[in-house]
Amino acid sequence: LKGAQGKDEDWIKVNLANEYGFVKDGKPVYPDYRDSTMCREFTPIKALGIYVGLDFGLTPAATVGQRMVNGQWRLHRELCTEDTGIIRFAGELKLFLGAHYPGWRINAMAGDPAGDQRQAGDVEERTAFQLLAANGIDAVPAPGDNDFVLRTETFSAPMRRYIDGEPGFLIHPQCEVT
């Protein structure tokens, strides 16, 4: 079809096939993401433990996921806040992990490397990671620098491959903001 040239699968479903779906406005951060194949319910496996990713600022957030034995990444749950300082976020994160993953091994907890900068307004000029540690959250800066291409490619690469007939990246539907 002439109107479908250069359009992605979701655009074609909504605009030409008259099906329900999502239409992206603007340029997506992850153009390789396909909701139709990469978003579905799944149950995490406790024996594999979890990975926690953190972002900071006044809208700190956390994602919880797993890396399967075959290399597939699965994003299971998210904690999103607004107008929340890092100390209050640490308390919310502890409650969140205790409620949803009691007794689970945390393989790694890493955050935006920008969290290694001193926090404005903190009289002791501590970093977000230092404030988290002081409040019982052991997190480290994500490896590498804050290079946008490197950070987005970390997620895009698994989105472009299939492993054992499944996408290399899955996200649970309960991760509505992510």
C-alpha positions, 0 to 999 in steps of 0.5 A: 500500500502506498500510504504504508511506506515507511510506517511502522506496524502500529501506525498501519494497524491503527490508520489502515487496518482500523484496529485499536493500538498506539500511535506515537507522537514525535520521535520515540526514544526506543523506535525498536519497541513493539507493544504488540510483541514485547508487552505481555504478562509473565511471572518472574522467577525468584531463583534468578533474583532481580535487577533494579534500575534507578533514575533521580531528580524530583521524579525519582523512579525505579524499575525491577527486572530480570535477565533470563538464563537465555539472555532475555531481559524482562521488565516486571514492575516500576515505582514512579514518584513525583515531587519526591526527594531522594530520602523519601524515595529511599523509604518508598523504594524499601517498602515497594521492594519489601511488598513485591519482592520479599526475600528476593536476591537483588543482583544489582541496583544501579542508577543514572550516573548523574546521581553521583553529583552533589544534591542541591539543597543538601547542606552536606552536599551528598550525592543521591547514591550517598543519600540512598546508602544513608537510608538503607539502599545500596545502589551504584552508578550504572557502568559507563558514562552518561552517553545517550547513545550508549544508554539507549542502545542498552535497551534497543539491542535486546529489542532487535533480537529474538531468543527461543522464539521470543523478543529479547526484551519483554515488559509487563503491562503493569509498567504503565509509565515505562 
